[in-house]
Amino acid sequence: MAEDPARPAQESPRQRPETPRSEPEILPPSRPAAPFDAREDAQARYAGNWSNNGFQRIEIRRIGPLRLFIWAVIALGVTALVAGTMLLALPIIAGLAALSFGAAWLRRVLRR
């Protein structure tokens, strides 16, 4: 197919690389305003102020078998409590619905 002279030819992305709109600011570690000073170790960095420069310390621990068992018992207890509540609430709700339908039916019958 011949190219249309009215339209300019499309350039492929390989011919002209895209230039970034802004360049990232790279802070050297020796600069005092850098978020983390490379000269300090991690303990000194977090010792005084935990929310320094918007960062907070995160501590990750392994879960032992006793702690896992306790969490499982708590989860099972909450699940049983919710299930028990539903098992008690459903018959009460069904009874109220049956009474409501019965009252509506009785009103309709007595109005005739």
MOPAC internal coordinates of N, CA, C and O (Angstrom, degrees):
PM7 1SCF
backbone

  N    0.0000 0     0.00 0     0.00 0    0    0    0
  C    1.4428 1     0.00 0     0.00 0    1    0    0
  C    1.5248 1   108.26 1     0.00 0    2    1    0
  O    1.2310 1   120.24 1   -46.46 1    3    2    1
  N    1.2967 1   117.14 1   133.54 1    3    2    1
  C    1.4594 1   121.69 1  -178.09 1    5    3    2
  C    1.5174 1   109.78 1   -77.82 1    6    5    3
  O    1.2310 1   121.54 1   -30.47 1    7    6    5
  N    1.3374 1   114.66 1   149.53 1    7    6    5
  C    1.4658 1   118.57 1   179.85 1    9    7    6
  C    1.5141 1   110.15 1   -77.87 1   10    9    7
  O    1.2310 1   121.33 1   -34.81 1   11   10    9
  N    1.3322 1   115.06 1   145.19 1   11   10    9
  C    1.4515 1   121.49 1   179.86 1   13   11   10
  C    1.5309 1   108.72 1   -79.76 1   14   13   11
  O    1.2310 1   118.64 1   -56.76 1   15   14   13
  N    1.3195 1   120.21 1   123.24 1   15   14   13
  C    1.4625 1   120.86 1  -178.22 1   17   15   14
  C    1.5290 1   112.62 1   -69.48 1   18   17   15
  O    1.2310 1   119.50 1   160.72 1   19   18   17
  N    1.3460 1   118.55 1   -19.28 1   19   18   17
  C    1.4636 1   121.01 1  -179.48 1   21   19   18
  C    1.5295 1   111.47 1   -74.83 1   22   21   19
  O    1.2310 1   120.15 1   150.92 1   23   22   21
  N    1.3342 1   117.31 1   -29.08 1   23   22   21
  C    1.4599 1   121.21 1   179.72 1   25   23   22
  C    1.5178 1   110.06 1  -101.08 1   26   25   23
  O    1.2310 1   120.43 1   -44.87 1   27   26   25
  N    1.3430 1   116.79 1   135.13 1   27   26   25
  C    1.4623 1   117.56 1   175.92 1   29   27   26
  C    1.5187 1   109.66 1   -72.57 1   30   29   27
  O    1.2310 1   121.25 1   -26.85 1   31   30   29
  N    1.2982 1   115.22 1   153.15 1   31   30   29
  C    1.4649 1   120.87 1  -179.14 1   33   31   30
  C    1.5254 1   110.04 1   -67.51 1   34   33   31
  O    1.2310 1   120.66 1   -40.11 1   35   34   33
  N    1.3340 1   116.35 1   139.89 1   35   34   33
  C    1.4649 1   121.76 1   178.37 1   37   35   34
  C    1.5211 1   108.56 1   -74.10 1   38   37   35
  O    1.2310 1   120.79 1   -48.06 1   39   38   37
  N    1.3376 1   116.10 1   131.94 1   39   38   37
  C    1.4550 1   119.56 1   176.56 1   41   39   38
  C    1.5190 1   108.74 1   -89.12 1   42   41   39
  O    1.2310 1   120.75 1   -40.48 1   43   42   41
  N    1.2920 1   116.17 1   139.52 1   43   42   41
  C    1.4514 1   119.70 1   178.45 1   45   43   42
  C    1.5239 1   108.74 1   -79.38 1   46   45   43
  O    1.2310 1   119.45 1   -23.67 1   47   46   45
  N    1.3453 1   118.66 1   156.33 1   47   46   45
  C    1.4619 1   120.93 1  -179.64 1   49   47   46
  C    1.5220 1   112.79 1   -63.24 1   50   49   47
  O    1.2310 1   119.96 1   157.89 1   51   50   49
  N    1.3214 1   117.68 1   -22.11 1   51   50   49
  C    1.4592 1   119.90 1  -179.72 1   53   51   50
  C    1.5261 1   111.86 1   -73.72 1   54   53   51
  O    1.2310 1   120.29 1   152.87 1   55   54   53
  N    1.3072 1   117.04 1   -27.13 1   55   54   53
  C    1.4621 1   119.93 1  -178.40 1   57   55   54
  C    1.5228 1   111.61 1   -73.04 1   58   57   55
  O    1.2310 1   120.05 1   139.45 1   59   58   57
  N    1.3180 1   117.50 1   -40.55 1   59   58   57
  C    1.4568 1   120.74 1  -177.01 1   61   59   58
  C    1.5310 1   108.39 1  -128.18 1   62   61   59
  O    1.2310 1   119.46 1   -72.29 1   63   62   61
  N    1.3423 1   118.63 1   107.71 1   63   62   61
  C    1.4693 1   119.64 1  -179.43 1   65   63   62
  C    1.5252 1   110.97 1   -69.93 1   66   65   63
  O    1.2310 1   121.94 1   -32.51 1   67   66   65
  N    1.3350 1   113.88 1   147.49 1   67   66   65
  C    1.4601 1   119.55 1  -179.68 1   69   67   66
  C    1.5228 1   109.33 1   -75.41 1   70   69   67
  O    1.2310 1   121.09 1   -48.62 1   71   70   69
  N    1.3153 1   115.51 1   131.38 1   71   70   69
  C    1.4643 1   119.37 1   178.59 1   73   71   70
  C    1.5237 1   108.85 1   -90.51 1   74   73   71
  O    1.2310 1   119.80 1   -40.50 1   75   74   73
  N    1.3306 1   117.98 1   139.50 1   75   74   73
  C    1.4678 1   119.62 1  -179.96 1   77   75   74
  C    1.5225 1   111.22 1   -67.88 1   78   77   75
  O    1.2310 1   120.43 1   -30.65 1   79   78   77
  N    1.3092 1   116.79 1   149.35 1   79   78   77
  C    1.4635 1   121.51 1  -179.92 1   81   79   78
  C    1.5206 1   112.16 1   -76.65 1   82   81   79
  O    1.2310 1   120.72 1   151.23 1   83   82   81
  N    1.3185 1   116.24 1   -28.77 1   83   82   81
  C    1.4621 1   120.37 1   176.46 1   85   83   82
  C    1.5179 1   108.07 1  -148.85 1   86   85   83
  O    1.2310 1   121.19 1   -25.14 1   87   86   85
  N    1.2890 1   115.33 1   154.86 1   87   86   85
  C    1.4524 1   119.91 1   179.91 1   89   87   86
  C    1.5174 1   109.44 1  -101.23 1   90   89   87
  O    1.2310 1   119.72 1   -39.34 1   91   90   89
  N    1.3382 1   118.14 1   140.66 1   91   90   89
  C    1.4625 1   119.68 1   179.18 1   93   91   90
  C    1.5253 1   110.38 1   -70.92 1   94   93   91
  O    1.2310 1   121.46 1   -32.39 1   95   94   93
  N    1.3131 1   114.81 1   147.61 1   95   94   93
  C    1.4626 1   119.88 1   177.64 1   97   95   94
  C    1.5164 1   108.21 1   -88.29 1   98   97   95
  O    1.2310 1   121.03 1   -57.41 1   99   98   97
  N    1.3007 1   115.64 1   122.59 1   99   98   97
  C    1.4568 1   120.93 1   179.70 1  101   99   98
  C    1.5227 1   107.82 1  -103.80 1  102  101   99
  O    1.2310 1   120.70 1   -61.83 1  103  102  101
  N    1.3278 1   116.26 1   118.17 1  103  102  101
  C    1.4538 1   121.49 1  -178.04 1  105  103  102
  C    1.5214 1   109.30 1   -96.42 1  106  105  103
  O    1.2310 1   119.72 1   -55.42 1  107  106  105
  N    1.2906 1   118.14 1   124.58 1  107  106  105
  C    1.4608 1   118.96 1   176.49 1  109  107  106
  C    1.5230 1   110.74 1   -70.42 1  110  109  107
  O    1.2310 1   119.32 1   -30.17 1  111  110  109
  N    1.3425 1   118.91 1   149.83 1  111  110  109
  C    1.4597 1   120.67 1  -177.37 1  113  111  110
  C    1.5176 1   113.95 1   -64.17 1  114  113  111
  O    1.2310 1   119.47 1   156.46 1  115  114  113
  N    1.3113 1   118.61 1   -23.54 1  115  114  113
  C    1.4612 1   120.15 1  -178.47 1  117  115  114
  C    1.5155 1   112.32 1   -81.13 1  118  117  115
  O    1.2310 1   119.39 1   169.20 1  119  118  117
  N    1.3067 1   118.76 1   -10.80 1  119  118  117
  C    1.4586 1   121.95 1  -179.89 1  121  119  118
  C    1.5275 1   109.13 1   -70.30 1  122  121  119
  O    1.2310 1   119.35 1   -46.69 1  123  122  121
  N    1.3549 1   118.85 1   133.31 1  123  122  121
  C    1.4661 1   119.97 1  -176.37 1  125  123  122
  C    1.5240 1   113.77 1   -66.27 1  126  125  123
  O    1.2310 1   119.03 1   155.86 1  127  126  125
  N    1.3166 1   119.46 1   -24.14 1  127  126  125
  C    1.4635 1   121.13 1  -178.28 1  129  127  126
  C    1.5197 1   112.66 1   -89.13 1  130  129  127
  O    1.2310 1   119.94 1  -174.84 1  131  130  129
  N    1.3266 1   117.71 1     5.16 1  131  130  129
  C    1.4605 1   120.36 1   178.93 1  133  131  130
  C    1.5228 1   109.54 1   -67.43 1  134  133  131
  O    1.2310 1   119.47 1   -37.98 1  135  134  133
  N    1.3400 1   118.62 1   142.02 1  135  134  133
  C    1.4644 1   120.14 1  -177.37 1  137  135  134
  C    1.5229 1   112.84 1   -60.71 1  138  137  135
  O    1.2310 1   119.91 1   141.27 1  139  138  137
  N    1.3174 1   117.78 1   -38.73 1  139  138  137
  C    1.4665 1   121.15 1   178.23 1  141  139  138
  C    1.5145 1   108.05 1  -123.69 1  142  141  139
  O    1.2310 1   120.07 1   -56.49 1  143  142  141
  N    1.2745 1   117.47 1   123.51 1  143  142  141
  C    1.4509 1   121.30 1   177.98 1  145  143  142
  C    1.5166 1   108.07 1   -86.63 1  146  145  143
  O    1.2310 1   120.14 1   -59.60 1  147  146  145
  N    1.3104 1   117.35 1   120.40 1  147  146  145
  C    1.4580 1   121.34 1  -175.66 1  149  147  146
  C    1.5202 1   112.04 1   -67.92 1  150  149  147
  O    1.2310 1   119.87 1   164.08 1  151  150  149
  N    1.3342 1   117.85 1   -15.92 1  151  150  149
  C    1.4623 1   119.97 1  -178.71 1  153  151  150
  C    1.5273 1   112.05 1   -77.75 1  154  153  151
  O    1.2310 1   120.24 1   162.03 1  155  154  153
  N    1.3210 1   117.14 1   -17.97 1  155  154  153
  C    1.4648 1   120.41 1  -178.12 1  157  155  154
  C    1.5202 1   110.08 1   -99.22 1  158  157  155
  O    1.2310 1   120.76 1   -29.58 1  159  158  157
  N    1.2972 1   116.16 1   150.42 1  159  158  157
  C    1.4636 1   118.17 1   175.37 1  161  159  158
  C    1.5261 1   109.62 1   -87.19 1  162  161  159
  O    1.2310 1   120.28 1    -8.04 1  163  162  161
  N    1.3201 1   117.08 1   171.96 1  163  162  161
  C    1.4646 1   122.04 1  -173.67 1  165  163  162
  C    1.5162 1   112.27 1   -64.51 1  166  165  163
  O    1.2310 1   119.57 1   143.69 1  167  166  165
  N    1.3238 1   118.43 1   -36.31 1  167  166  165
  C    1.4646 1   120.68 1  -178.49 1  169  167  166
  C    1.5215 1   110.66 1   -64.87 1  170  169  167
  O    1.2310 1   119.68 1   136.35 1  171  170  169
  N    1.3047 1   118.21 1   -43.65 1  171  170  169
  C    1.4565 1   120.99 1  -179.66 1  173  171  170
  C    1.5186 1   111.18 1   -68.90 1  174  173  171
  O    1.2310 1   120.44 1   150.04 1  175  174  173
  N    1.3172 1   116.77 1   -29.96 1  175  174  173
  C    1.4535 1   120.46 1  -178.64 1  177  175  174
  C    1.5322 1   111.20 1   -67.31 1  178  177  175
  O    1.2310 1   120.29 1   141.70 1  179  178  177
  N    1.3266 1   117.05 1   -38.30 1  179  178  177
  C    1.4538 1   120.15 1  -175.25 1  181  179  178
  C    1.5254 1   113.70 1  -101.40 1  182  181  179
  O    1.2310 1   119.37 1   178.59 1  183  182  181
  N    1.2956 1   118.81 1    -1.41 1  183  182  181
  C    1.4603 1   120.98 1  -172.73 1  185  183  182
  C    1.5268 1   111.74 1   -64.91 1  186  185  183
  O    1.2310 1   119.43 1   134.52 1  187  186  185
  N    1.3130 1   118.70 1   -45.48 1  187  186  185
  C    1.4556 1   120.08 1  -172.48 1  189  187  186
  C    1.5196 1   113.83 1   -86.36 1  190  189  187
  O    1.2310 1   120.07 1   124.42 1  191  190  189
  N    1.2920 1   117.48 1   -55.58 1  191  190  189
  C    1.4561 1   121.29 1  -171.48 1  193  191  190
  C    1.5275 1   108.63 1  -125.65 1  194  193  191
  O    1.2310 1   120.20 1   -66.18 1  195  194  193
  N    1.3198 1   117.22 1   113.82 1  195  194  193
  C    1.4647 1   121.07 1  -176.45 1  197  195  194
  C    1.5183 1   112.14 1   -69.88 1  198  197  195
  O    1.2310 1   119.82 1   147.26 1  199  198  197
  N    1.3155 1   117.95 1   -32.74 1  199  198  197
  C    1.4611 1   119.79 1  -178.07 1  201  199  198
  C    1.5265 1   110.69 1   -99.18 1  202  201  199
  O    1.2310 1   119.85 1  -140.61 1  203  202  201
  N    1.3095 1   117.89 1    39.39 1  203  202  201
  C    1.4512 1   122.78 1   179.69 1  205  203  202
  C    1.5240 1   109.52 1   -68.27 1  206  205  203
  O    1.2310 1   120.38 1   -56.11 1  207  206  205
  N    1.3060 1   116.87 1   123.89 1  207  206  205
  C    1.4663 1   123.80 1   177.96 1  209  207  206
  C    1.5279 1   112.68 1    57.73 1  210  209  207
  O    1.2310 1   119.07 1  -149.22 1  211  210  209
  N    1.3001 1   119.37 1    30.78 1  211  210  209
  C    1.4553 1   122.31 1   176.85 1  213  211  210
  C    1.5132 1   115.18 1    81.29 1  214  213  211
  O    1.2310 1   119.58 1  -176.64 1  215  214  213
  N    1.3175 1   118.42 1     3.36 1  215  214  213
  C    1.4555 1   121.23 1   179.79 1  217  215  214
  C    1.5209 1   109.43 1  -102.64 1  218  217  215
  O    1.2310 1   120.28 1   -32.75 1  219  218  217
  N    1.3214 1   117.08 1   147.25 1  219  218  217
  C    1.4535 1   121.40 1   177.80 1  221  219  218
  C    1.5216 1   108.92 1  -127.52 1  222  221  219
  O    1.2310 1   121.62 1   -28.46 1  223  222  221
  N    1.3035 1   114.50 1   151.54 1  223  222  221
  C    1.4498 1   120.45 1  -178.92 1  225  223  222
  C    1.5235 1   109.90 1   -77.38 1  226  225  223
  O    1.2310 1   120.25 1   -43.74 1  227  226  225
  N    1.3095 1   117.12 1   136.26 1  227  226  225
  C    1.4551 1   122.85 1   178.20 1  229  227  226
  C    1.5198 1   107.47 1  -119.31 1  230  229  227
  O    1.2310 1   121.13 1   -51.27 1  231  230  229
  N    1.3144 1   115.45 1   128.73 1  231  230  229
  C    1.4566 1   119.38 1   179.46 1  233  231  230
  C    1.5205 1   108.58 1  -113.70 1  234  233  231
  O    1.2310 1   120.39 1   -51.25 1  235  234  233
  N    1.3146 1   116.86 1   128.75 1  235  234  233
  C    1.4558 1   122.03 1  -178.86 1  237  235  234
  C    1.5222 1   107.72 1  -112.42 1  238  237  235
  O    1.2310 1   121.08 1   -52.98 1  239  238  237
  N    1.3151 1   115.54 1   127.02 1  239  238  237
  C    1.4661 1   120.98 1  -179.99 1  241  239  238
  C    1.5201 1   109.52 1  -122.40 1  242  241  239
  O    1.2310 1   121.17 1   -24.71 1  243  242  241
  N    1.3192 1   115.37 1   155.29 1  243  242  241
  C    1.4585 1   119.65 1   172.42 1  245  243  242
  C    1.5155 1   109.24 1   -80.04 1  246  245  243
  O    1.2310 1   121.09 1   -32.14 1  247  246  245
  N    1.3175 1   115.52 1   147.86 1  247  246  245
  C    1.4594 1   120.58 1   178.66 1  249  247  246
  C    1.5248 1   107.56 1   -93.89 1  250  249  247
  O    1.2310 1   121.35 1   -58.71 1  251  250  249
  N    1.3253 1   115.02 1   121.29 1  251  250  249
  C    1.4556 1   119.84 1   178.91 1  253  251  250
  C    1.5177 1   111.48 1   -80.63 1  254  253  251
  O    1.2310 1   119.80 1   -11.85 1  255  254  253
  N    1.3243 1   117.98 1   168.15 1  255  254  253
  C    1.4585 1   120.59 1  -177.83 1  257  255  254
  C    1.5299 1   112.81 1   -64.89 1  258  257  255
  O    1.2310 1   119.63 1   144.60 1  259  258  257
  N    1.3391 1   118.30 1   -35.40 1  259  258  257
  C    1.4639 1   120.29 1   179.41 1  261  259  258
  C    1.5239 1   110.92 1   -66.79 1  262  261  259
  O    1.2310 1   120.57 1   135.27 1  263  262  261
  N    1.3308 1   116.51 1   -44.73 1  263  262  261
  C    1.4673 1   120.20 1   179.87 1  265  263  262
  C    1.5295 1   110.59 1   -65.07 1  266  265  263
  O    1.2310 1   120.32 1   141.14 1  267  266  265
  N    1.3254 1   116.99 1   -38.86 1  267  266  265
  C    1.4624 1   120.94 1   177.64 1  269  267  266
  C    1.5275 1   110.73 1   -64.21 1  270  269  267
  O    1.2310 1   120.27 1   139.25 1  271  270  269
  N    1.3382 1   117.09 1   -40.75 1  271  270  269
  C    1.4635 1   121.16 1   177.59 1  273  271  270
  C    1.5241 1   110.82 1   -63.61 1  274  273  271
  O    1.2310 1   120.31 1   137.45 1  275  274  273
  N    1.3344 1   117.02 1   -42.55 1  275  274  273
  C    1.4732 1   120.14 1   179.77 1  277  275  274
  C    1.5235 1   110.43 1   -62.97 1  278  277  275
  O    1.2310 1   120.03 1   136.02 1  279  278  277
  N    1.3482 1   117.54 1   -43.98 1  279  278  277
  C    1.4606 1   119.91 1   178.50 1  281  279  278
  C    1.5300 1   111.34 1   -64.53 1  282  281  279
  O    1.2310 1   119.77 1   143.33 1  283  282  281
  N    1.3158 1   118.04 1   -36.67 1  283  282  281
  C    1.4643 1   121.13 1   178.42 1  285  283  282
  C    1.5229 1   110.71 1   -66.00 1  286  285  283
  O    1.2310 1   120.08 1   139.41 1  287  286  285
  N    1.3524 1   117.45 1   -40.59 1  287  286  285
  C    1.4667 1   120.82 1   178.17 1  289  287  286
  C    1.5259 1   110.36 1   -64.70 1  290  289  287
  O    1.2310 1   120.21 1   138.21 1  291  290  289
  N    1.3230 1   117.20 1   -41.79 1  291  290  289
  C    1.4689 1   120.42 1   178.57 1  293  291  290
  C    1.5305 1   110.47 1   -63.55 1  294  293  291
  O    1.2310 1   120.14 1   135.30 1  295  294  293
  N    1.3418 1   117.34 1   -44.70 1  295  294  293
  C    1.4615 1   120.66 1   179.36 1  297  295  294
  C    1.5254 1   111.54 1   -63.58 1  298  297  295
  O    1.2310 1   120.60 1   139.40 1  299  298  297
  N    1.3207 1   116.46 1   -40.60 1  299  298  297
  C    1.4607 1   120.07 1   178.14 1  301  299  298
  C    1.5293 1   111.17 1   -65.70 1  302  301  299
  O    1.2310 1   120.60 1   140.83 1  303  302  301
  N    1.3253 1   116.46 1   -39.17 1  303  302  301
  C    1.4647 1   120.06 1   178.09 1  305  303  302
  C    1.5148 1   112.77 1   -64.34 1  306  305  303
  O    1.2310 1   120.58 1   137.14 1  307  306  305
  N    1.3311 1   116.50 1   -42.86 1  307  306  305
  C    1.4654 1   119.91 1   178.14 1  309  307  306
  C    1.5184 1   110.47 1   -65.36 1  310  309  307
  O    1.2310 1   120.47 1   138.81 1  311  310  309
  N    1.3330 1   116.70 1   -41.19 1  311  310  309
  C    1.4669 1   120.18 1   178.06 1  313  311  310
  C    1.5202 1   111.29 1   -62.76 1  314  313  311
  O    1.2310 1   120.13 1   137.57 1  315  314  313
  N    1.3280 1   117.36 1   -42.43 1  315  314  313
  C    1.4645 1   120.72 1   178.66 1  317  315  314
  C    1.5241 1   111.13 1   -66.05 1  318  317  315
  O    1.2310 1   120.41 1   143.07 1  319  318  317
  N    1.3312 1   116.83 1   -36.93 1  319  318  317
  C    1.4685 1   120.06 1   179.08 1  321  319  318
  C    1.5259 1   110.87 1   -65.64 1  322  321  319
  O    1.2310 1   120.69 1   136.28 1  323  322  321
  N    1.3278 1   116.29 1   -43.72 1  323  322  321
  C    1.4679 1   119.85 1   179.00 1  325  323  322
  C    1.5256 1   110.36 1   -66.21 1  326  325  323
  O    1.2310 1   120.25 1   136.60 1  327  326  325
  N    1.3254 1   117.13 1   -43.40 1  327  326  325
  C    1.4712 1   120.32 1   179.68 1  329  327  326
  C    1.5236 1   110.92 1   -64.49 1  330  329  327
  O    1.2310 1   120.26 1   139.07 1  331  330  329
  N    1.3329 1   117.10 1   -40.93 1  331  330  329
  C    1.4664 1   120.34 1   178.35 1  333  331  330
  C    1.5145 1   111.85 1   -64.34 1  334  333  331
  O    1.2310 1   120.95 1   139.82 1  335  334  333
  N    1.3161 1   115.79 1   -40.18 1  335  334  333
  C    1.4684 1   119.64 1   177.99 1  337  335  334
  C    1.5170 1   110.34 1   -63.02 1  338  337  335
  O    1.2310 1   120.58 1   137.53 1  339  338  337
  N    1.3302 1   116.49 1   -42.47 1  339  338  337
  C    1.4571 1   119.31 1   179.24 1  341  339  338
  C    1.5264 1   111.28 1   -66.92 1  342  341  339
  O    1.2310 1   120.43 1   141.61 1  343  342  341
  N    1.3250 1   116.78 1   -38.39 1  343  342  341
  C    1.4623 1   118.89 1   179.66 1  345  343  342
  C    1.5231 1   111.57 1   -67.33 1  346  345  343
  O    1.2310 1   119.91 1   150.21 1  347  346  345
  N    1.3101 1   117.78 1   -29.79 1  347  346  345
  C    1.4607 1   120.01 1   175.18 1  349  347  346
  C    1.5224 1   112.07 1   -80.60 1  350  349  347
  O    1.2310 1   120.30 1   142.25 1  351  350  349
  N    1.3266 1   117.03 1   -37.75 1  351  350  349
  C    1.4577 1   120.68 1  -175.19 1  353  351  350
  C    1.5258 1   112.15 1   -74.61 1  354  353  351
  O    1.2310 1   119.71 1   144.16 1  355  354  353
  N    1.3277 1   118.16 1   -35.84 1  355  354  353
  C    1.4630 1   119.55 1  -176.41 1  357  355  354
  C    1.5268 1   113.51 1   -61.86 1  358  357  355
  O    1.2310 1   118.41 1   134.69 1  359  358  357
  N    1.3506 1   120.63 1   -45.31 1  359  358  357
  C    1.4715 1   118.19 1   177.04 1  361  359  358
  C    1.5275 1   112.97 1   -64.85 1  362  361  359
  O    1.2310 1   120.01 1   145.88 1  363  362  361
  N    1.3219 1   117.58 1   -34.12 1  363  362  361
  C    1.4712 1   120.18 1   178.23 1  365  363  362
  C    1.5221 1   110.02 1   -65.99 1  366  365  363
  O    1.2310 1   120.34 1   135.77 1  367  366  365
  N    1.3414 1   116.96 1   -44.23 1  367  366  365
  C    1.4635 1   120.71 1   178.73 1  369  367  366
  C    1.5255 1   110.45 1   -64.72 1  370  369  367
  O    1.2310 1   120.29 1   139.21 1  371  370  369
  N    1.3295 1   117.06 1   -40.79 1  371  370  369
  C    1.4663 1   120.37 1   178.33 1  373  371  370
  C    1.5236 1   110.83 1   -64.28 1  374  373  371
  O    1.2310 1   120.26 1   140.83 1  375  374  373
  N    1.3255 1   117.11 1   -39.17 1  375  374  373
  C    1.4737 1   120.13 1   177.80 1  377  375  374
  C    1.5151 1   111.92 1   -65.27 1  378  377  375
  O    1.2310 1   120.14 1   137.83 1  379  378  377
  N    1.3344 1   117.34 1   -42.17 1  379  378  377
  C    1.4695 1   120.00 1   177.98 1  381  379  378
  C    1.5236 1   111.10 1   -64.68 1  382  381  379
  O    1.2310 1   120.17 1   140.98 1  383  382  381
  N    1.3409 1   117.28 1   -39.02 1  383  382  381
  C    1.4663 1   120.00 1   177.37 1  385  383  382
  C    1.5250 1   110.72 1   -64.67 1  386  385  383
  O    1.2310 1   120.13 1   138.60 1  387  386  385
  N    1.3371 1   117.36 1   -41.40 1  387  386  385
  C    1.4732 1   120.28 1   178.80 1  389  387  386
  C    1.5265 1   110.49 1   -64.84 1  390  389  387
  O    1.2310 1   119.96 1   138.63 1  391  390  389
  N    1.3314 1   117.68 1   -41.37 1  391  390  389
  C    1.4687 1   120.21 1   177.06 1  393  391  390
  C    1.5255 1   111.38 1   -63.10 1  394  393  391
  O    1.2310 1   120.18 1   140.74 1  395  394  393
  N    1.3292 1   117.26 1   -39.26 1  395  394  393
  C    1.4605 1   121.20 1   179.27 1  397  395  394
  C    1.5281 1   111.12 1   -64.54 1  398  397  395
  O    1.2310 1   120.53 1   134.33 1  399  398  397
  N    1.3575 1   116.59 1   -45.67 1  399  398  397
  C    1.4622 1   119.05 1   177.47 1  401  399  398
  C    1.5233 1   111.52 1   -64.37 1  402  401  399
  O    1.2310 1   121.03 1   141.17 1  403  402  401
  N    1.3348 1   115.63 1   -38.83 1  403  402  401
  C    1.4729 1   118.87 1   178.57 1  405  403  402
  C    1.5140 1   111.79 1   -65.08 1  406  405  403
  O    1.2310 1   120.04 1   139.05 1  407  406  405
  N    1.3271 1   117.53 1   -40.95 1  407  406  405
  C    1.4726 1   120.24 1   178.35 1  409  407  406
  C    1.5236 1   110.89 1   -65.50 1  410  409  407
  O    1.2310 1   120.06 1   139.68 1  411  410  409
  N    1.3416 1   117.48 1   -40.32 1  411  410  409
  C    1.4666 1   119.96 1   178.45 1  413  411  410
  C    1.5234 1   110.43 1   -65.28 1  414  413  411
  O    1.2310 1   120.13 1   139.45 1  415  414  413
  N    1.3203 1   117.36 1   -40.55 1  415  414  413
  C    1.4660 1   120.41 1   178.69 1  417  415  414
  C    1.5295 1   110.51 1   -65.06 1  418  417  415
  O    1.2310 1   120.74 1   137.61 1  419  418  417
  N    1.3492 1   116.19 1   -42.39 1  419  418  417
  C    1.4601 1   119.84 1  -179.58 1  421  419  418
  C    1.5320 1   111.24 1   -64.57 1  422  421  419
  O    1.2310 1   119.84 1   141.12 1  423  422  421
  N    1.3370 1   117.91 1   -38.88 1  423  422  421
  C    1.4527 1   120.48 1   177.47 1  425  423  422
  C    1.5222 1   111.41 1   -63.16 1  426  425  423
  O    1.2310 1   120.92 1   138.97 1  427  426  425
  N    1.3344 1   115.84 1   -41.03 1  427  426  425
  C    1.4576 1   119.62 1   179.76 1  429  427  426
  C    1.5226 1   111.11 1   -65.31 1  430  429  427
  O    1.2310 1   120.46 1   141.07 1  431  430  429
  N    1.3291 1   116.72 1   -38.93 1  431  430  429
  C    1.4573 1   120.96 1  -178.46 1  433  431  430
  C    1.5202 1   110.29 1   -69.09 1  434  433  431
  O    1.2310 1   119.57 1   137.44 1  435  434  433
  N    1.3281 1   118.43 1   -42.56 1  435  434  433
  C    1.4597 1   121.73 1  -176.97 1  437  435  434
  C    1.5234 1   113.22 1   -73.95 1  438  437  435
  O    1.2310 1   118.53 1   159.04 1  439  438  437
  N    1.3113 1   120.40 1   -20.96 1  439  438  437
  C    1.4653 1   121.96 1   178.92 1  441  439  438
  C    1.5161 1   112.07 1   -75.92 1  442  441  439
  O    1.2310 1   119.22 1   160.16 1  443  442  441
  N    1.2987 1   119.09 1   -19.84 1  443  442  441
  C    1.4707 1   121.36 1  -178.54 1  445  443  442
  C    1.4472 1   110.17 1   -74.57 1  446  445  443
  O    1.2310 1   120.10 1   180.00 1  447  446  445

